[in-house]
C-alpha cells in the first residue's frame, strides 16, 4: 500500500517543483491542485503545505496564473 501512496505524492512533488521553477501556474494545474486538496486523499502535511504555498504565491503575485 505504501507504494500506491508514494506515486501520487511523487507526482505532486514534481508538479509543485515545476510550477515554482518556472513561476507560472496554468488554470488546469490550479484546478488539479485544488482537487487534490479537496479530495479525500491522504496528503502529508508537507504536501499540503507545498500546495498551499503555491496558492499563497499566486495571491501575493509571486506566481503568475496563466490560461
C-alpha positions as CSV (number, residue, x, y, z in Angstrom):
1,X,0.0,0.0,0.0
2,X,2.9,2.3,0.7
3,X,3.9,2.1,-3.0
4,X,0.5,3.3,-4.1
5,X,0.7,6.4,-1.9
6,X,4.2,7.3,-2.9
7,X,3.4,7.6,-6.6
8,X,0.7,10.4,-6.2
9,X,3.0,12.2,-3.8
10,X,5.8,12.0,-6.3
11,X,3.6,13.5,-8.9
12,X,2.6,16.3,-6.5
13,X,6.2,17.0,-5.8
14,X,7.1,17.1,-9.5
15,X,4.2,19.4,-10.3
16,X,4.9,21.7,-7.4
17,X,8.6,21.9,-8.2
18,X,7.9,22.6,-11.8
19,X,5.5,25.4,-11.0
20,X,7.9,27.0,-8.6
21,X,10.8,26.7,-11.0
22,X,9.0,28.4,-13.9
23,X,7.0,30.8,-11.8
24,X,3.7,30.2,-13.6
25,X,0.6,28.2,-12.9
26,X,-1.9,27.2,-15.5
27,X,-5.6,27.2,-14.8
28,X,-5.6,23.4,-15.4
29,X,-2.8,23.0,-12.8
30,X,-4.7,25.2,-10.4
31,X,-7.8,23.0,-10.8
32,X,-5.7,19.9,-10.3
33,X,-4.1,21.2,-7.1
34,X,-7.4,22.4,-5.8
35,X,-9.0,19.0,-6.5
36,X,-6.1,17.2,-4.7
37,X,-6.6,19.3,-1.6
38,X,-10.4,18.8,-1.6
39,X,-10.3,15.1,-2.4
40,X,-10.2,12.7,0.4
41,X,-6.7,11.7,-0.5
42,X,-4.2,11.2,2.3
43,X,-1.8,14.0,1.9
44,X,1.2,14.5,4.1
45,X,1.5,17.8,5.9
46,X,4.4,18.6,3.7
47,X,2.4,18.1,0.5
48,X,-0.4,20.2,1.9
49,X,2.0,22.9,2.8
50,X,3.6,22.9,-0.6
51,X,0.3,23.2,-2.4
52,X,-0.8,26.0,-0.1
53,X,2.5,27.8,-0.7
54,X,1.7,27.8,-4.4
55,X,-1.8,29.3,-3.8
56,X,-0.3,31.9,-1.4
57,X,2.3,32.8,-4.1
58,X,-0.5,33.3,-6.7
59,X,-2.4,35.6,-4.2
60,X,0.7,37.7,-3.5
61,X,1.7,38.0,-7.1
62,X,4.9,35.9,-6.9
63,X,3.4,33.3,-9.2
64,X,1.6,34.2,-12.4
65,X,-1.7,32.4,-13.2
66,X,-1.9,31.8,-16.9
67,X,-4.5,30.3,-19.3
